[in-house]
Amino acid sequence: MRVALAAIVVLAAALGVASADTWCSAPLSDWQPRETFQKKLEAEGWREIAIRVEDGCYLVHASNERGERLHGKFDPVTLAAMPHDHHRHHRHHGEEEHDHE
């Protein structure tokens, strides 16, 4: 009985982690175009912008006017930064990462 209960707990935890890895789930037909998103980022001071898709979200690597590297994960429908994500708006200074929310 304890083995079965332990197996259920492990399975439930694994399913929770799997669902947490999928940040964005909107159908592609609802997404805003990359060009629109890139223009938004440029207006906010992002430069040298590279946009790709990861976990159904837009993942961005860029820099700012000071040359600091930035990256973030964004909802492709609203173009809002994803909260509670380790990718969100980080700057790199050597090996350190600092969140600038």
C-alpha positions as CSV (number, residue, x, y, z in Angstrom):
1,M,0.0,0.0,0.0
2,R,2.8,2.4,0.9
3,V,4.6,1.6,-2.4
4,A,1.4,2.4,-4.4
5,L,0.9,5.7,-2.5
6,A,4.5,6.7,-3.0
7,A,4.2,5.9,-6.7
8,I,1.1,8.1,-7.0
9,V,2.9,11.0,-5.2
10,V,5.9,10.7,-7.5
11,L,3.6,10.6,-10.6
12,A,1.6,13.6,-9.4
13,A,4.8,15.6,-8.8
14,A,6.1,14.7,-12.2
15,L,2.9,15.7,-13.9
16,G,3.0,19.0,-12.0
17,V,6.6,19.7,-13.2
18,A,5.6,18.8,-16.8
19,S,2.7,21.2,-16.8
20,A,4.9,24.0,-15.3
21,D,7.4,23.6,-18.1
22,T,4.7,24.7,-20.7
23,W,4.3,28.4,-20.2
24,C,2.3,29.4,-23.2
25,S,-0.5,27.3,-24.8
26,A,-2.3,29.6,-27.2
27,P,-2.9,28.3,-30.7
28,L,-0.4,29.7,-33.3
29,S,-3.3,31.5,-35.1
30,D,-3.7,33.8,-32.0
31,W,0.0,34.8,-31.9
32,Q,1.1,38.3,-32.7
33,P,3.7,38.4,-35.6
34,R,7.4,38.4,-34.7
35,E,7.8,41.7,-36.5
36,T,5.3,43.4,-34.3
37,F,7.0,42.0,-31.2
38,Q,10.5,43.0,-32.4
39,K,9.2,46.6,-33.0
40,K,7.8,46.6,-29.4
41,L,11.1,45.5,-28.0
42,E,13.1,48.0,-30.0
43,A,10.8,50.8,-28.7
44,E,11.7,49.6,-25.2
45,G,15.4,49.9,-25.9
46,W,16.2,46.3,-26.7
47,R,18.9,45.9,-29.4
48,E,20.5,43.0,-31.4
49,I,17.3,41.1,-30.9
50,A,17.0,37.3,-31.5
51,I,13.6,35.8,-31.1
52,R,12.8,32.1,-31.1
53,V,10.0,29.9,-29.8
54,E,10.4,27.8,-26.6
55,D,7.7,26.1,-24.6
56,G,5.1,27.8,-26.8
57,C,6.4,31.3,-25.8
58,Y,8.6,33.8,-27.5
59,L,12.2,33.6,-26.1
60,V,14.3,36.7,-26.6
61,H,18.0,37.3,-26.4
62,A,19.1,40.9,-26.9
63,S,21.2,43.7,-25.5
64,N,20.4,47.2,-24.4
65,E,22.0,50.6,-25.1
66,R,24.7,50.0,-22.5
67,G,25.6,46.6,-24.1
68,E,24.2,44.5,-21.3
69,R,22.8,41.2,-22.4
70,L,19.1,40.7,-21.8
71,H,16.8,37.7,-22.2
72,G,13.2,37.0,-21.5
73,K,10.2,34.7,-22.1
74,F,7.1,36.4,-23.4
75,D,3.5,35.4,-24.1
76,P,3.1,35.4,-27.9
77,V,-0.5,36.6,-27.7
78,T,-0.2,39.5,-25.3
79,L,3.6,40.1,-25.7
80,A,3.8,40.4,-21.9
81,A,6.8,39.1,-20.1
82,M,6.2,35.8,-18.4
83,P,6.2,36.1,-14.5
84,H,8.2,33.9,-12.2
85,D,10.5,32.7,-15.1
86,H,14.2,32.5,-14.7
87,H,14.5,33.8,-18.2
88,R,12.7,37.0,-17.5
89,H,14.6,40.2,-18.2
90,H,18.0,39.1,-16.9
91,R,21.2,41.0,-17.5
92,H,24.5,39.2,-17.6
93,H,27.6,40.7,-16.0
94,G,30.3,38.0,-16.3
95,E,28.8,34.9,-14.7
96,E,26.3,36.8,-12.5
97,E,22.6,37.3,-13.4
98,H,20.6,40.2,-11.9
99,D,16.9,40.5,-12.3
100,H,15.9,44.1,-13.1
101,E,12.2,44.0,-12.5
